[in-house]
Amino acid sequence: MAMTVPALLAVREGFGTDIWGLPPAQITNCLRFLYLAYPFYMTTEAFCQVSILAFYLRIMVDRKALVFVKGLMVFVTAFGIANTSCMIFSVTPINFFWNGWKGEMVATRAIDMNLFSFVRGGIEIGLDLVILCLPLPMLAKLHMSLEKKIHIMSMFCVGFVITGVSCARLHALVQFSKTSNPTYDNTPTIYWCAIEADLFIIVACMPSIHAAFNRMMSSGDAANSTGYDCSDKSSYFNRSKRSENSGNNQNFGGIFKSTEVNVYSTERADASDLELVDRPPYLKNFDRKAHE
């Protein structure tokens, strides 16, 4: 959202239109909104990567893998801070980013944004591949059915779409580096960045969404299996009253016998069903009461 709003405002000002057909004020506003969008894009990407790695810390048990994940989290955090800082201070003075096209200002210091974008994009693609491939060997060793294995692994493999989007963004940067019409030719780069950031958020949230959906389904099934049939409540009380009346009419009282049968099912001891996020306390208490 933080990146999408400035990008949409830039579109409202004429971003995506030929620069020669825009008034000078709109060109300046387009570049100003783009300056706001890029740091938010880099921050979003870094936060999503750290979020996925933090999730790995909860499901991995191998000590070496945990150390590697923690080291990768430190690198991703430092890399994200460096990227955002380089983008914010890419030129001095800062307002040269949106006013420099007029030719009325001189930049005292500037970063080669094309080179920066290519180097950063290549490193990000490498990080994405490492992060997405990291849990696959562990998931392949789980003791569960092949269908469930494929289901969980496919959930993680959705993230590989991000790599394809990153490659498309790099291709758009190649085209943009040769242009003299930034408001028009930079359009593919912006929408690929927006798609990449949104996909990263979806992938980072998928494990929690999957677990929450399963809990909703399982809690509904448990409530149905342990609930009483309210429609038969009146007949139950009628039978009780008839039993009491018949017992009072007997000289020596009546003896009544009721039998309750509970049927339970248990999973295999070697099953490796993973709880992707911690169960809340009220669901744990509900499960315990349902099995007592």
SULHUZI-V667422 format. One record per pair of residues at least 12 apart in sequence whose C-alpha atoms are under 8 Angstrom apart, sorted by the first residue. I is the first residue (numbers start at 1). J is the second residue. D is the distance in whole Angstrom. If there is no record, write none. Layout:
I/J/D
I/J/D
This chain:
2/37/7
2/40/6
2/41/8
3/36/8
3/37/5
3/38/7
3/40/5
3/41/6
3/194/7
4/37/7
4/194/7
5/37/8
6/33/5
6/34/7
6/36/6
6/37/5
7/33/7
7/34/6
7/37/6
7/190/8
9/30/8
9/33/7
10/29/7
10/30/5
10/31/8
10/33/6
10/34/7
11/30/7
13/26/5
13/27/8
13/29/7
13/30/6
14/26/7
14/27/8
14/30/7
14/183/8
15/27/8
15/30/6
15/183/5
15/184/7
15/187/7
16/183/6
16/184/4
16/185/7
16/186/8
16/187/6
17/183/6
17/184/5
18/181/7
18/183/6
18/184/5
19/181/6
19/182/7
19/183/6
19/184/7
27/183/8
28/98/5
28/99/6
29/98/7
30/98/8
30/183/7
31/97/7
31/98/5
32/97/7
32/98/5
35/88/8
35/97/7
35/98/8
38/87/7
39/84/5
39/87/6
39/88/7
41/193/7
41/194/7
41/197/6
42/80/7
42/83/7
42/84/6
43/80/6
43/81/8
43/84/7
44/197/6
45/80/8
45/197/6
45/200/7
46/76/6
46/77/6
46/79/8
46/80/5
47/77/8
48/200/6
48/201/6
48/204/6
49/76/7
49/128/8
49/131/8
49/200/8
49/204/8
50/73/6
50/76/7
50/77/7
51/204/6
52/131/8
52/204/5
53/69/6
53/70/8
53/72/8
53/73/7
53/131/7
54/73/8
56/69/7
56/135/7
57/69/7
57/70/8
59/274/8
59/276/7
60/138/8
83/120/8
90/110/6
90/111/5
90/113/8
91/107/7
91/108/8
91/109/6
91/110/4
91/111/6
92/107/6
92/108/6
92/109/5
92/110/6
93/107/6
93/108/7
93/109/8
114/173/7
114/177/6
117/173/8
118/170/7
118/173/8
121/166/7
121/170/7
125/163/6
125/166/7
125/167/8
128/160/8
128/162/8
128/163/7
129/160/7
129/163/7
132/156/7
132/157/7
132/159/7
132/160/7
136/153/7
139/152/8
139/153/7
142/272/6
143/270/6
143/271/5
143/272/5
143/273/8
144/271/6
144/272/6
144/273/7
155/206/7
155/207/8
156/203/8
158/203/7
159/199/8
159/200/7
159/203/6
162/196/6
162/199/7
162/200/7
165/192/6
165/195/7
165/196/6
166/192/7
166/193/8
166/196/7
168/192/7
169/188/7
169/189/6
169/192/5
169/193/7
170/189/8
172/186/8
172/188/6
172/189/5
173/186/8
173/189/6
176/189/8
207/276/6
207/277/8
208/276/7
208/277/6
211/275/7
211/276/6
211/277/7
219/283/8
222/290/7
226/290/7
264/291/8
